Amino acid sequence: MSLETARRVLEIEAKTLSELVERLDENFVRAVEILYVCRGRVVVAGLGKSGLIGQKISATLSSTGTPSFFLHPSEALHGDLGRLVRHDVLVALSYSGETAELLQLLDTVKRLAIPLISLTGNRNSTLALASDAVLDVGIRQEACPLGLAPTASTTAMLAMGDALAMALREARLRRSGLRCAPSGRGARLQVASRRGRHAHRGSDSARRASHAHARRDL
C-alpha cells in the first residue's frame, strides 16, 4: 500500500511539472528581464508553505549571484516593510493570489514603483492583476489523498523558482562568470571562468559591448 501511495504521489507531481512546461510564456521572459536589470535586491515574500518555498527560492537566487532575502508578510506589516526599498524587485508567492497579508503590501510596492513578479495558481487573482509578470503555477490536483495538504502546488512553485533562478543565472554567466561558490566544484569553475576572462579581456568599450550583447540574449 505504501509503495502504491508513493508511486501515485510521484506520478501526480511529475505530471504537474510536465504541465508547467507547456504553460511557459512571455511572462517568464519578462520576469527574467525584470530580475536581470534589478539595481536593488530581489525580495521574496510568501506565507505558510508558500513562504517556506519562497525562502528556498531566495536562497537559490543568493547562491547564484542575485542579492536576495526573504520577507515574511506578517513581519512586514509590523515594522519590517522598511526593508523593501526603491530599486528592489518583489517576488510574491500565493497559490490563491488572495493572501491578505501579501495584498496589504501592494500600496507600498506601487508607491515605490517596485516591479512585482507573482507565482500563483490564479491568473485572475488580485495579486496577479497587480503584477508586472505572472508565473502560472496552477495544478490539477494535490498529491494529498484528501486534497488538502500543499504537495503538488508547492512542488510547482519550487520548480518554477528554480527555472527562474537558472534562467537568470545563465544570463548573468554570459557577462560575469561564476562568483558566488567559494569552494568545491563551483570554485573550480570560477577559476576557469576568470582565466577565460583574463585571456579575452579587452578595452572598457569592448566590455560594455559584451554586456549589451548578453542583455539582448535574454
N, C-alpha and C positions, 0 to 999 in steps of 0.2 A: 504493500500500500504506500509506504514512504517513497519508494522509487517511482511509483506511478505519479505521485504528487509532485515530486521533484521534476520529472520529465514534463509534466503539464505546465509548471511554473516557468521552466526554461523555454518551452515552446512558445508560451504566451509572450514572454519578454523578448525573445528573438524575433517573433513576428512584429512586435511593436517597433523594434529598431528598424526592421526592413521597411515598414510603412513610413517611418520618418524620412528615409532616403527619398522616397517618392514625393515628399512634400517640401523638400528644399527649394527655395525660390529666391527672387531678388531681395527679399527681406534679409536673408542670410548674408548676401553680398553687402547689403547696406550696413548690417551690423558690424561686419569686419571692417568696413571703411570707417565707420564711426570710431571704433576702438583704435584703429591704426593712427588716426590723426589726433587722438586724445592727448591734450597737453597736461592733464592732471592725472588723477588716479581712477582706476575702474572700481567703483563701489558696488558691491553685490549685496542685495537685500532679499530676504525671504523669511517666512515664519513657519514653525513646525518642521515637518520633514523637508519641505522646500528650502527652509533655512539651512538645514544640515547639508543638503545638496549644494546650496549656494556657497557654504564655507569651503567645500571641496573645489568648486569651480574657481573661487577666489585664490585658493592656494595654488591651483594649477596655473592660473594666469601669472601669479607672482614668480613661480619657479621657472617660467618660460619667458621672462623678460618684460612683463607688463605689470607695473606697480598696481597693487590691488589690496583692498581689505574688505572684510565683511561687516556690514552694518545691520544690527538687529533692529527691525522696525519699531518694536515697543520701546527699546532703549533710545532710539532716535526721537521718539515723541516725549521722552523725559530728559532731554538735555543733550543727547548725542547728535542731534541733527546738525549742529555746528561743524561736525566733521566733514559734511558734504559742502563743497565749495565750487565756485565758478571754475570752469575748465575740466571738472570731473565728468565722468560718464556713469550713469546709474543703470545697473543690470538688475531687474526685478523679477523674482520668481514667484508665481502664484498660479496653481493649476486652474482655479476658478476665475482668476483675474479680478476678483472682487474682495480680496483680503483687505479688511477695513484699515488696518494699521499701515499697509502699503499705500492705499489710496490717500491717506492723510498726508503723505509726503509729496503728493503731486503739486500742490500750490508752491512749495519751496523749489521743487525741480523746475517748474515753469518760470518762477521769478528769477532764478539764477541762470536760466537758459541752458540747463544741463540736459544733454541728449539722453533719451530713455530707451533702453532695449528691454523688451519683456519676453520671458519664457512662460507661456501659458497654454492651456488646453482650450481656451475660449477666445477666438479671434474677435468676437463682438463684445467682449467684456469692457468694463470701464478702463481697466489698465491697458488693454490692447489698443483701444481707441485713442489713448493719450500718448502712445509710444511712437517713437521715430522708426523703430524696426520691431516687428513681431515675429518671434520664432515659435511656430506652432508645434507643441509637444502633446497634442491631444492623442488619446488612446481609445481603443475599442472596449477594453475591459482590463480590470486589475487582475493580478495573479492570485490575489487572496480569494479563498473559497466563498467568503461572504461578500466579496466585492467592496470591502471597507478599507483595509489597510493599504496605504500607498505602496505599491510594488512596481507594477509596470510604469506607472506615471512618474515615479522618481527615477527609474531606470532611464526613461526617455529624457528627462531633464538633465541627468548626469551625462548621458551620451551627447546630447546637443551642446552642453557646455564644453565637453572635450573637443567636439568638432569645431566649435567657435575658437577655442584656445589654440588648437593646432593650425587652423587656417590663418589665424593672426600670427602665430609663431613662424609659419612658413613665409609670410610676407616680410616679417622682420629679419629672417635669416638672409634674405636676398641683400639686405642692406648692411647688417652689422655682425652676423655670425653669433655663435653661442657665447654667452657671457655669464649665465647665472647658475652654472653647475660647477662648484669649486672642486669637486673630487670625482673619482671614478671615471666611467665612460664619458660622461659629459665633459670632464676636464680634458680628456684626450682629444675629443672633438673640438674643444675650444682652442687648444694649441694648434691643431691642424688648420682651423679657421683663421687664426691670427697669422700663421705662416703664409697662408694664401693671400691675406690682405696686405702683408708686408711686401710680398713678391709683386703685387699688382698695384701698389699704391701710386697714385698719380697726383696731379695738382688739385687744389681745392675745387676748381671748376669741374674737374673730372668726377670728383666725389659727389658733387651736387647733381651732376647729370645722372650718376648711378642711382642716387636717391630718387630722383624723378622717375627713372625707369622702373624702379621697384614699385613705386606708387601706382604707376599705370598698370602694372601686372596684377593688382588686387582683384 
